[in-house]
Amino acid sequence: MQLNRPLAEQIAGKTQAILDRRVLVTDTSGQILAGHEGAPTTIAEALNSALTGRQVVADFQGLSLEWLPFVYEGKTLGVFGLVVAPGVTPVP
């Protein structure tokens, strides 16, 4: 399975509707595929999360985001960047 921009946009839309929080989706190289307007951007923390398989909390454009690897059948397909909502403590 390959994560592409149209699929990432669907995932971001459904995830945002379910969690009621803004979400960004990147590929395994940290390139944003959905959830962010503007020039293509690579996020080092998303790449770190994809490579290590661990969640990473970091700031992105003034927002605190929790980067979580999206794993299917033992393979990392991409990374979710969930905006940490006020009062929500991310797990380190």
Secondary structure, 3 states (H helix, E strand, C coil): CCCCHHHHHHHHHHHHHHHCCCEEEECCCCEEEECCCCCCCECHHHHHHHHHCCCEEEEECCEEEEEEEEEECCEEEEEEEEECCCCCCCCC
